[in-house]
Amino acid sequence: MSRTDRQCGQILPVVLATLALAAAAIVLTHRSIRGIGQESAVVNAADAAAYSGASWTARRLNLIAYTNRSLIASHIAVGHLVATISWLRYTGEAARQIARYAQFLPYVGVATREAQRLVDAAIKTASTAARGYIVSADRYMDLLSLAQYGARNALRPARVDAVMQRVALRYGDDFKVNERRAIEAMPDPYATAMEARLLSRQVSAFFKLEGVTPGRDGGYFQRVLRSTINHDRRLSRWLRGPAQSGGPRFGRGARDWDRSLFRIVRFRKQGVTQQPPRTDAGGWRSGDRLQVSFFDWRKMSWESWSTLARGDADADRLAGNYVGVARYTRLRQPPRDKSLIRIPALVTAALPGRNDREAINAHISIGEVRYRVPDDCGRHCPSRQDPATLFNPYWEASLSGLEAPGLP
């Protein structure tokens, strides 16, 4: 054997060993890079899934808030319409009284009769239009209540998990969100902590919202309604009145004035709109009247009031049966820290090239849904110190720190 052959025989094993080591290094490096890349993808997927779950929840809560505000606005619009019809009827009767007393005056009688005819036509047209509007408003509020039911149904934990799962799949085909088998594969105390977090979310999500009926909510709806009306002075003038049953209670409204002429005759105008505390939140009732009193010089006092003209209107009589707000959604109890719910997203994926039960990549992120009044909201917005509510669309989503019991 030549010297060259002997050298080749000595070098060949070294080359083969080097190639083997290089191949092994390449394989290990590839696996490490894949593992690091997958770990980063799992972290990103968990953050994206948690934020998506929180955004999904916040948008549904804001939808409920918008529909609640729309329910209030539609109901107030019906009340304002009833008050307007009452005022028109009172004006029509006043026009008839004036026409009766002025019929013998030249020119004036003709003018007052024409004014009476125009007012009567306006009252008839307005009453017909009011009937159609109130019926349409009733159907519209039914649709709003149905939309709230759909929004509450979309907040079930299973629906939120499905949303987060779709987001996680964009980062990896085998990524799983909040999978029970993956949670069981986690070492303690992480598995116990995650189980507690998921259970807490399901319980809290179930008890945070409730659909309630006005009149059976401890007066909550009436308080929101009164607060909305009193917030606007012009609106309050037409709709201020007691929330009680029976006919209009004059003297407790805001469409009132009192005038006297030379201490001889005194005129008084009264108007009130009220709503009985019924379970369906309907029943707007309104009344207006003009009264007169003469001064009795013998007794040196005013005589009793006599009614010259009056008018009234009732939403039920105008439309047949006005229901109004049959049902709405509210918080069972406003959260003290304005944070309604925290949504965990445990994203797991099998490690590359390994199939054993505990060979998984996992990361936990927490999405948070919080009530916050914007800084540039304006002077008509609620105070930041007011409790969270489902009547203001100020719910927002964010990522929160991991706060799970039992985690080191």
PyMOL commands that set and color helices and strands:
alter all, ss='L'
color gray80, all
select helices_A, chain A and resi 3-102+108-153+157-168+180-185+190-208+220-231+233-239+315-319
alter helices_A, ss='H'
color red, helices_A
select strands_A, chain A and resi 176-177+209-212+257-261+265-274+285-296+301-302+306-314+328-331+339-350+360-371+395-400
alter strands_A, ss='S'
color yellow, strands_A
deselect
rebuild
show_as cartoon
